[in-house]
Amino acid sequence: MAAELDGDRVHRSDAPQAGASGEAAGTPSDERLESRLLRLLLRSNTGLVVRDPTREGAWTAGGLVALLGFEDERADLSGSLYADLYPAEAGGAPSSVPSSAMRERGEMTASCRADLLARGLCSMAMSIGQGGLIAAIARACLGHHDPLLAVGCALVLPAPRQVGTHPPASAAAQLFHEAPGRVLIAIPAVRYAEASLLATSHGVPLVPLGRSGGRELVVRASDGERSFREVLRVSVAELAVGRSP
């Protein structure tokens, strides 16, 4: 089947093959999100290290995957690893120094994370840093010591909103921006209601993204109504190519 790229939509037949360098042919605007993810992971200083120092626990199939913390809806890519690779797409000036309000929100999120772990309401928690949300998800998929035990996931990105004069963020911006103070967590399905109530008591947003399971990382984007488009699909075997030696 011929490979196609339609905006953010990526068809499975166009996915990169295991063993590829992550460098796609053509101009950056023609490069698939799968290839961009693998390229970014190969450039990351940490790669897909199994013992990520920010990760506590590991996810297993059937858990709920969620984003804990205050999201930057502008999804500013400036200063990110993605911007280093694709500077033409980042635009704007580098992000400003974190304000006192941002630091306070970060402390609130850290406190909520600690409480969720202490009460056994999440099976995994990982800070989102270099590479953004999608890099954290990739690391979580390969969180077990044995790559053969890797667990994929199927996620849906929240519908982006226009913020002031900023247009709604693209799927790439949502996946790759590196706003601080966010945590990727996995929650046992039967305990999501408790986790949600606890996050509310801390005043920290908890946004469900999807479920863990399978042998692929699949991401879809929502238009805010009832339609979805697939933006990324890559096997855990392909993700393992980006693992650091």
C-alpha positions in Angstrom: 0.0 0.0 0.0 1.3 3.4 -0.9 2.4 5.5 2.1 0.5 8.8 2.6 0.9 11.8 4.8 -2.2 14.0 5.2 -1.5 16.8 7.6 -1.0 15.2 11.0 -2.6 11.9 9.8 -0.1 9.0 9.4 -1.0 5.7 7.8 0.5 2.5 9.2 2.1 1.5 5.9 4.3 4.6 6.1 5.8 3.7 9.5 9.6 3.5 9.8 11.2 0.1 9.8 13.0 -1.3 12.8 16.7 -0.7 12.6 16.3 2.6 10.7 18.4 5.5 11.9 15.3 7.7 12.4 16.5 10.0 9.6 13.7 10.3 7.1 14.2 11.2 3.4 12.9 14.4 2.1 12.4 17.8 3.8 11.4 18.1 7.5 7.9 19.0 6.5 7.5 15.7 4.7 8.9 13.6 7.6 6.5 11.4 9.4 5.8 11.8 13.1 7.1 8.2 13.7 10.4 9.1 12.1 10.6 12.4 14.0 10.0 10.5 17.3 12.7 7.9 16.6 15.1 10.7 15.4 14.5 12.7 18.6 15.0 9.6 20.8 18.3 8.9 19.1 19.4 12.5 19.7 18.2 12.5 23.4 21.0 12.5 25.9 19.2 9.9 27.9 17.7 7.8 25.1 15.3 5.1 26.2 17.1 4.3 29.4 15.3 1.6 31.3 16.2 3.0 34.7 14.9 6.5 34.2 15.7 8.5 37.4 12.3 10.3 37.3 10.3 7.1 36.9 8.7 5.3 39.8 7.2 2.0 39.0 6.2 0.6 35.6 3.0 0.2 33.7 1.3 -3.0 32.8 -1.4 -3.9 30.3 -4.9 -2.7 31.1 -3.9 0.4 33.1 -5.2 3.9 32.6 -2.7 6.4 31.3 -3.1 10.0 32.4 -1.4 13.4 32.4 -1.0 15.0 35.9 -0.2 18.7 36.2 -0.9 22.0 34.6 -0.6 21.9 30.8 0.7 24.8 28.7 -2.1 24.9 26.1 0.1 27.0 23.8 2.4 23.9 23.6 5.4 26.2 23.1 8.2 24.3 21.3 10.9 26.9 21.8 13.9 25.6 23.7 12.9 22.0 23.2 14.9 19.1 21.7 12.3 19.1 18.9 13.1 22.7 18.2 16.8 21.9 17.9 15.9 19.3 15.2 13.2 21.3 13.5 14.0 25.0 14.2 11.7 26.3 11.4 8.7 24.8 13.2 9.4 26.1 16.7 9.2 29.9 16.0 9.1 32.6 18.6 11.5 33.5 21.3 12.9 31.0 23.8 10.6 30.3 26.8 10.8 32.7 29.7 12.2 31.8 33.1 9.6 30.0 35.2 7.5 32.4 37.2 6.6 32.0 40.9 3.2 30.8 39.8 4.7 28.1 37.6 6.9 27.0 40.5 4.0 26.9 42.8 2.0 24.8 40.3 5.0 22.5 40.0 5.1 22.0 43.8 1.4 21.3 43.9 1.9 18.6 41.2 4.9 17.1 43.0 2.8 16.9 46.2 -0.1 15.2 44.4 2.3 12.8 42.7 3.8 11.8 46.0 0.3 11.3 47.5 -0.9 9.2 44.6 2.1 6.9 45.0 1.9 6.7 48.7 -1.8 5.6 48.5 -1.1 3.1 45.8 -3.3 5.0 43.3 -0.8 4.9 40.5 1.5 2.2 39.4 3.9 4.4 37.5 4.9 8.1 37.6 7.4 9.8 35.3 8.3 13.4 35.0 7.9 14.8 31.5 11.1 16.5 30.4 13.4 16.3 27.4 11.5 15.2 24.3 8.1 16.1 25.8 5.1 13.9 26.4 5.7 11.4 23.6 9.3 10.7 24.8 8.0 10.0 28.3 5.4 7.6 26.8 8.0 5.8 24.7 10.2 5.3 27.8 7.2 4.1 29.8 6.4 1.5 27.0 10.0 0.2 27.4 10.0 0.5 31.2 10.7 -3.2 31.9 14.2 -4.5 32.0 13.4 -7.0 29.2 12.4 -5.4 25.9 10.3 -8.5 25.2 8.1 -7.4 28.1 7.5 -3.9 26.6 3.9 -2.8 26.8 2.4 -0.4 24.3 -0.6 1.9 24.6 -3.4 3.7 22.8 -3.9 7.3 23.6 -6.1 10.2 22.5 -4.7 13.8 22.8 -7.1 16.4 24.3 -8.6 18.7 21.7 -6.4 21.9 21.6 -7.8 25.3 22.2 -6.9 28.7 20.9 -5.1 30.7 23.6 -5.4 34.5 23.0 -3.9 35.1 19.6 -2.1 31.8 19.5 -3.8 29.3 17.2 -4.7 25.8 18.5 -1.5 23.7 19.0 -0.7 21.1 16.4 -0.4 17.4 17.3 3.4 17.6 17.0 3.5 20.6 19.4 1.2 18.7 21.9 3.5 15.7 21.8 6.9 17.3 21.8 6.7 20.5 23.9 8.6 20.4 27.2 6.6 22.6 29.6 7.8 21.7 33.1 5.8 20.4 36.0 3.9 17.6 34.2 3.9 13.9 35.1 2.9 10.9 33.0 1.1 8.4 35.3 -0.4 5.0 35.0 -3.4 4.2 37.2 -5.1 0.8 37.9 -8.4 1.0 36.1 -10.4 0.2 39.2 -8.8 3.0 41.2 -9.2 5.9 38.7 -12.1 7.5 40.5 -10.1 7.6 43.7 -7.1 9.1 41.9 -9.3 11.7 40.2 -10.8 12.8 43.6 -7.3 13.0 45.2 -6.0 15.1 42.3 -9.0 17.4 42.7 -8.3 17.8 46.4 -4.8 18.9 45.6 -6.1 21.3 42.9 -4.1 19.6 40.2 -5.5 18.6 36.8 -5.6 14.9 36.0 -6.4 14.3 32.3 -7.0 10.7 31.1 -5.3 9.9 27.9 -6.0 6.2 27.2 -4.9 2.7 28.2 -1.7 0.7 28.2 -1.6 -2.6 26.4 -0.6 -4.3 23.1 2.7 -4.0 21.2 2.3 -0.6 19.6 2.2 3.0 20.7 -0.8 4.6 19.0 -1.8 8.2 19.3 -5.0 9.8 18.0 -6.0 13.4 18.1 -9.5 14.7 18.9 -11.3 17.6 17.3 -13.2 18.2 20.5 -16.4 16.6 19.2 -16.7 13.0 18.0 -14.1 12.6 15.3 -10.5 11.4 15.7 -7.5 11.1 13.4 -4.5 8.9 13.9 -1.3 10.9 14.1 1.2 8.3 15.1 1.6 4.5 15.2 4.9 2.7 16.0 5.7 -0.7 17.4 7.6 -1.2 20.7 10.2 -3.0 18.6 10.8 0.1 16.6 10.9 2.2 19.8 13.7 -0.1 21.1 15.9 1.0 18.2 16.1 4.4 20.1 17.4 2.8 23.3 20.8 4.0 24.4 23.6 1.5 24.2 
